[in-house]
Amino acid sequence: MRITRITDLDHDALADYARLTDVALRRVTEPEGGLYIAESSKVIERALRAGHLPRSVLMTERWLADIEPLVADHDGEIFVGDAALLETLTGYHLHRGALAAMHRPVLPSVESVIEGARRVVVLEDIVDHTNVGAIFRAVAGLGADAVLVTPRCADPLYRRSVRVSMGTVLQVPWTRLPDWPEGADLLRASGFEVAALALSDDAVALDEYAAAPPERVALVLGTEGDGLSPAALRASDRVVTIPMLHGVDSLNVAAASAVALWALRVPAPASAAGADAA
């Protein structure tokens, strides 16, 4: 990548970084433009390790020594400017030092993502990017295999989602379901029990469900506030709930995902556990 030190914003390629605080704009332009924004050296490194290709990088001078070796073998441009100029461009202070405009990878098929998986998380219409990122981090940290997002779910590659996930959206297999809740039939045909995490009179408690879980579970999580849609509940095989105390009816969806995934985690093989102990 060639290095360009900028003193003004008169560069066409800088349009990728404009108005990053306008969530509605980014949700429209990023998918159609085939780009997403990776923020911080750690996230950029994870994106490159995942095989994603950068179009350009934007940073202050102090981060050049860290970032330049990561992208040295790629085509494109490294824009270096002072903090005030970059804040004018992006709309916020680049306290994490660097942004990269990355080409979006082609999403894999649902069938390829769930092949061999035992624990899959389905996100139905979750619109908060912070929650999406936090769920991906829970998936990665607690050993689930993949994430499926419904057509109206927020973009996992939106800058805030990637940041909150600590870059795990770049390592966890995921894709979009073309239809929902019809996609539940595809999961069942692949051997998954579709378990809706929701409040319901006929729900089974999570600890009871986790005591003898099916071999393959697709855990469905609903949008903030309203929770899962009635159609999603009808399409599910079981409804599972996290028992609560002190009059609290539920947890934030990201927190609930972590609790449920911990309870439903697949134990490591005995040989692996023995190796860890040794």
N, C-alpha and C positions, 0 to 999 in steps of 0.2 A: 504494500500500500504506500502511496506517495503522501508526504506530509505537506499540508497547506496551513500556514499560519494566517488567521483571518483577523482583520481589524474592522470589518463591516459585514453585513449580512447579505451582500449582493452575490450570492452563489445559489444556483438553482437547486443543487443537491441538499442545501440546508432546509428546504421545505419539508423534508421528512421529519424534522424535529420541531416544527412550529406548532404552537398552541397545544402542548402536551397536557395541559390541565383541562381541556375540553373533552370530557369523556365521550359525549355523544358523537363528536367528530371522529375521534380515533376509532370508535367501534364501527363506523361506516367505512373509513378510508383504509384502515389497516388490512382487513381481509381482502377488499377489492384491489388494493394496491400491491398485495402480496408481501407486505412487510410487517414486522413487529419491532418494538424497541426493547433492547436489552440494556439494563441499567446496572452499573458497577462492574469492576474488573472480574469479580467472582462469577457473576451471571454471564458476562460475555465469554469467559473461559468455558463455562458449562455449555453454552450454546455452541461454541466452536467444537467442543468435544463430542457433542451430539451430532455433528456433521452439518450444522446450519452455516450458511454462507453470509458474511457481512457485505453490505453495500457501501457503508461508510461508518466512520467513528467520529464522535464529537467529544472533546475533552479540554480541560485546562492543562497548562504546561506541566504541572507537577506529576500528572499521571502518565505522561508520555513514555517514560522508561518502563513502566509496568505493562502498558497495553501494547506498545509497538511490537515486542517479540511475539505476542499472541497472534497478531494478524499479519505478520511479515510476509507470509507466503500467499496472501490473498490479494485479489485485485480490489481497487477502490481507492478511497481517499480518507486520510486522517485529518480532521479539522481541529486545529488548536487555537484557542482564543482565551481572553481573560474572562473571569467569572461574571463580571457585569454584562458583558456582551452576550454570553451564553444564556444568562438569565433573561435578557431581553428577548432572545429567540424562543426559548422553551416555556417561559412563563413561571419558572421557579428556579431556586438556587440549586445548582448541581453539587450538593454536598457529598454525593457518592462518586464524584470525579469524572465519570465517563458514561456516555451513551453510545450504543451501536444500533444502526438501522440494519436489521437482519432480514434476509429473504425467508419468507415462510416456507417450511417444508410442505410437501403434499401430504394431506392427512391419509393415514392407512384405512383399510376397510375395517368394519366392526369385527368381521370374522377373524381377521389376522390379529387384532388386538386382544381378543378374548381366548384365542387358541392356547390351551394349556393353563389358563388362569384358573385359580380357585377362589379368589376374592376380587370382585369387581365393584366399583362404586359408580352409581348413576346419579348425575346431578340434573334434577328437573327444574329448569327455568330459574336457577339461582342468579340474581342480577348484581349482587355486590361482588366486585372484583377482589376485595380483601378476603371475603369468605371463600371464594373459589381458590385463591392462592393458598389459604390456610388448610383447606381440605386436601389439596395436592401434597402439601408438606406432611400432613397426617398419613396419607396413603403411602408416601415414600418411607416415612419413619417407622410405620407400624406394619409394613410388609404386605400391603395389598398389591395386586398385580396390575391393575389398569383402571382408567377412568373413562366413562362414556358421558358425554354432555348432550343434552337435548337441543333442538334447533334454536330455542329462544334463550338458552343459558348464556351468561356473560362469557366473553372471550378469555380462555386461559392464558393466551399470549399477550393480553393487554399488560402494559408496563407494570401496573400496580400488582396484578396477579403474579407475575413472574417474580417481582421483588419480594412479596410476602411469602411466596413459596420457597424462598431462598434458592431459586433456580430449579427446583425439583420438577416444575412443569416441563422442563427440558429433558428429564430423564425418565419420568413415569410414562409408560405407553398410554396414549389417549386418542380419542377421535370423537366425531359428532355422529350421533344417531340420525339417520335421515328422517325418521318418523318416531313420534312418541305420543301415546304409550304403546303403539303397535310394536315397537322395538322389544317389548317384553316377551313377545312370542318368539323372537329370534333367540333371546337369552335362554328361554325354557327349552327350545329345540336343541340348544347346545349343552343342556344338562344342568343349568343353573336354577336354583330356587330363587324367585324374585321376592325379596324381603323389604317391605316398605317400613322405614323408620318414621313412626307417626303416633299421634294420640288417637286411640280408638277403643270403644268398649270391648271389642273382641281381640285386642292386642295381647300378645304374649310378652312377658317381661324379658328384657335382654339377657339377664343372667340365666333364666330358664332356657331360652333359645340357644344360648352359647354353650350350655352344658352338653348338648348333643347336636351340633350344627350339621347341616348337609355338607357333602363334600365340596360343592360349588355353590357359592352364595353371591347374588347380585344385590347389593345394598342400595336402596333408592332413597335419596335425600331431597327434600322439597325446598321451595323458595322461602325467603325470609318472610315472616309474618303469617302468611296464609298456609304455609306448609305444602304438603303434597296435594295435587289436584284430585278430585273425586275419581276421575278416569284412571289416574295412576294407582289409586288404592284398589279400584276394581280389577286392574290388570295384575295386581300382585298376588303371590301365593300365600304370603303371611304378612301380618302387620306386627311389628316389634316396637316396643316402647322402652325408654329408659326410666325406671322408677325414680320419682323425685320426692323431696321432702319440703316441709315448711311452706306449703302452699305454692311452690314454684311449679309451673306445669311443664316447662321444657327448657332445654339449653339452646344457646346459639347454635346454628346449624354446623359451623365448623367445629365447635367443641363437642357437639353430639357425634360428629363423624369420628373424632378421635376416640371417644369412649367406646363406641360400637366396634370400631376396628380393633381396638385393644382386646375387647371381649371375644371377638371372632377371629383373632389372629391364628394362623396355622402354625402349630408347634414345629420347631426345627427338627430335622431327622436326628435320631439318637447319635449317629456317627458324627454329625456336625457339632452337636452339643458336647460330645466327649472331646472332640478336637479343641473346642473353645476352652474347655476346662483344663486341658493339658497345657 
